[in-house]
Amino acid sequence: MKTRKVLLIVGGVLIAGFVILQIIPVGNFIPELQFPGNPPVVQAIQWDSPQTEDLLRRACFDCHSNESEWPWYSHIAPVSWLVMKDVNEARRELNFSNLNLRSSPGRFVRDVEEHIHTDMPPQIYLVMHPNAALTDAEKQQLLDGLTQSLTASAAGSSPTTASTGSGSTSGDQETEGSSEKDD
């Protein structure tokens, strides 16, 4: 009888602690754990092919863009703290929604190449997102497509005109100066 009472008390304390974790806005005290949401996309990249865009969205965009998909567990503490910390750090390092392509597209490609062969996507991410794992051939295809897309975007041309005519899935995206036509 005494063991049952102890187990009920311990269980009650654990449940109460879990509920309290959900209520406390930890991001107000620790900026790295603040929910980043999805700010507007500052710079839409014109992809050289739908395959390049698909590979990047599959393996990179949940952390390295302002187009993250937030699964149910990303709202439940303490797992949410890890997700927020990882996304905030990833966006600070490389954010495909906010690239300054005029500065150095080669630097971005080198950064992606370095990480895609070593630690990206992280193993902890792959546990819940196994489709983000890329084969060596997919990694090379991603790097080739990214190089072509960023180089063409930095030069101000469409990567689809420089490619083999594979087309782009971002035809509905606004290009520079297109908003002025609406005046």
C-alpha positions as CSV (number, residue, x, y, z in Angstrom):
1,M,0.0,0.0,0.0
2,K,2.8,2.4,0.9
3,T,4.6,1.7,-2.5
4,R,1.4,2.5,-4.4
5,K,1.1,5.8,-2.5
6,V,4.7,6.7,-3.3
7,L,4.2,5.8,-7.0
8,L,1.1,8.0,-7.2
9,I,2.9,11.0,-5.6
10,V,5.9,10.6,-7.9
11,G,3.6,10.2,-10.9
12,G,1.6,13.3,-9.9
13,V,4.8,15.4,-9.4
14,L,6.0,14.3,-12.9
15,I,2.7,15.1,-14.5
16,A,2.5,18.5,-12.7
17,G,6.1,19.2,-13.8
18,F,5.3,18.4,-17.4
19,V,2.3,20.7,-17.4
20,I,4.3,23.5,-15.8
21,L,6.9,23.1,-18.6
22,Q,4.2,23.7,-21.2
23,I,3.0,26.9,-19.5
24,I,6.4,28.6,-18.8
25,P,7.5,30.7,-21.8
26,V,11.2,29.7,-21.7
27,G,11.9,31.7,-24.9
28,N,11.2,34.9,-22.9
29,F,14.2,34.1,-20.6
30,I,16.5,32.3,-23.1
31,P,16.4,34.0,-26.5
32,E,17.9,31.0,-28.3
33,L,14.8,29.0,-27.3
34,Q,12.3,31.6,-28.6
35,F,9.9,30.3,-31.2
36,P,11.1,31.8,-34.5
37,G,7.9,31.2,-36.5
38,N,8.1,31.7,-40.2
39,P,9.1,35.3,-41.1
40,P,8.4,36.4,-44.7
41,V,10.8,35.1,-47.4
42,V,13.1,38.0,-48.2
43,Q,14.7,36.5,-51.3
44,A,13.1,33.7,-53.4
45,I,15.7,31.7,-55.3
46,Q,15.0,30.7,-58.9
47,W,15.9,27.1,-58.9
48,D,17.6,25.5,-61.9
49,S,15.3,22.5,-61.7
50,P,12.4,21.1,-59.6
51,Q,14.7,18.3,-58.4
52,T,17.2,20.8,-56.8
53,E,14.3,22.6,-55.0
54,D,12.9,19.3,-53.8
55,L,16.2,18.0,-52.5
56,L,16.8,21.3,-50.6
57,R,13.2,21.3,-49.2
58,R,13.6,17.7,-48.1
59,A,16.9,17.9,-46.4
60,C,17.5,21.6,-45.5
61,F,14.5,23.9,-45.5
62,D,12.9,22.9,-42.1
63,C,15.9,24.5,-40.4
64,H,17.6,26.7,-43.0
65,S,14.7,28.7,-44.3
66,N,11.7,30.8,-43.3
67,E,9.5,28.0,-44.6
68,S,9.8,25.5,-41.7
69,E,7.2,23.0,-41.2
70,W,6.4,22.7,-37.5
71,P,5.5,19.1,-36.5
72,W,3.3,18.5,-33.4
73,Y,6.3,17.7,-31.2
74,S,7.9,21.1,-31.9
75,H,5.3,22.6,-29.6
76,I,5.8,20.3,-26.6
77,A,8.5,21.1,-24.0
78,P,11.2,20.1,-23.6
79,V,11.5,18.8,-27.1
80,S,10.3,22.2,-28.4
81,W,13.4,23.8,-26.8
82,L,15.7,21.6,-28.8
83,V,13.8,22.3,-32.0
84,M,13.8,26.1,-31.4
85,K,17.5,26.2,-30.6
86,D,18.4,24.2,-33.6
87,V,16.2,26.2,-36.0
88,N,17.4,29.5,-34.6
89,E,21.1,28.5,-34.9
90,A,20.6,27.0,-38.4
91,R,18.9,30.2,-39.7
92,R,21.7,32.3,-38.2
93,E,24.3,30.2,-40.1
94,L,22.5,29.8,-43.4
95,N,19.0,30.9,-44.4
96,F,17.9,30.1,-47.9
97,S,15.0,32.6,-47.5
98,N,17.4,35.5,-46.8
99,L,20.5,35.1,-48.8
100,N,22.5,38.0,-50.1
101,L,23.2,36.4,-53.5
102,R,25.1,39.4,-54.8
103,S,27.9,39.0,-52.3
104,S,29.3,35.5,-52.8
105,P,27.2,32.6,-54.1
106,G,30.3,30.4,-54.0
107,R,30.7,30.8,-50.3
108,F,27.2,29.5,-49.7
109,V,27.8,26.5,-51.9
110,R,31.1,25.7,-50.1
111,D,29.3,26.0,-46.8
112,V,26.6,23.6,-47.9
113,E,29.1,21.2,-49.5
114,E,31.2,21.1,-46.3
115,H,28.2,20.3,-44.0
116,I,26.3,18.0,-46.3
117,H,29.2,15.6,-46.4
118,T,29.8,15.7,-42.6
119,D,26.9,16.7,-40.3
120,M,23.8,17.7,-42.2
121,P,21.1,16.9,-41.8
122,P,21.8,16.0,-38.1
123,Q,21.2,12.4,-37.0
124,I,18.6,13.5,-34.4
125,Y,16.6,15.2,-37.3
126,L,16.8,12.1,-39.4
127,V,15.1,10.0,-36.7
128,M,11.8,11.8,-37.2
129,H,12.5,12.8,-40.9
130,P,14.0,9.7,-42.6
131,N,13.1,11.1,-46.0
132,A,15.7,13.9,-45.4
133,A,18.6,11.5,-45.7
134,L,20.3,11.9,-49.1
135,T,22.3,9.4,-51.0
136,D,25.7,10.4,-52.3
137,A,24.2,10.9,-55.8
138,E,21.4,13.1,-54.4
139,K,24.0,15.2,-52.5
140,Q,26.0,15.8,-55.7
141,Q,22.8,16.6,-57.6
142,L,21.9,19.1,-54.8
143,L,25.3,20.7,-54.9
144,D,25.4,21.0,-58.7
145,G,21.9,22.4,-58.8
146,L,22.6,24.8,-56.0
147,T,25.7,26.1,-57.7
148,Q,23.9,26.7,-60.9
149,S,20.9,28.3,-59.2
150,L,22.9,30.6,-57.0
151,T,25.4,31.6,-59.7
152,A,22.5,32.5,-62.1
153,S,20.6,34.3,-59.4
154,A,23.6,36.4,-58.4
155,A,24.2,37.2,-62.0
156,G,20.6,38.4,-62.3
157,S,19.6,35.7,-64.9
158,S,17.2,32.8,-64.7
159,P,19.0,29.5,-64.0
160,T,16.5,27.8,-66.3
161,T,17.8,29.6,-69.3
162,A,21.3,28.5,-68.5
163,S,20.3,24.9,-67.7
164,T,19.1,22.1,-70.0
165,G,15.6,23.5,-70.1
166,S,14.3,21.6,-67.1
167,G,12.1,24.5,-65.9
168,S,11.5,26.0,-62.5
169,T,8.8,25.5,-60.0
170,S,9.0,29.0,-58.8
171,G,7.3,30.8,-61.7
172,D,4.7,32.3,-59.3
173,Q,7.4,34.0,-57.3
174,E,7.8,37.7,-57.5
175,T,11.0,38.9,-59.3
176,E,12.8,42.1,-58.8
177,G,10.8,45.1,-60.1
178,S,7.7,43.1,-60.8
179,S,5.8,44.9,-58.0
180,E,6.4,48.2,-59.8
181,K,4.4,47.0,-62.8
182,D,1.3,46.9,-60.6
183,D,1.3,50.6,-60.0
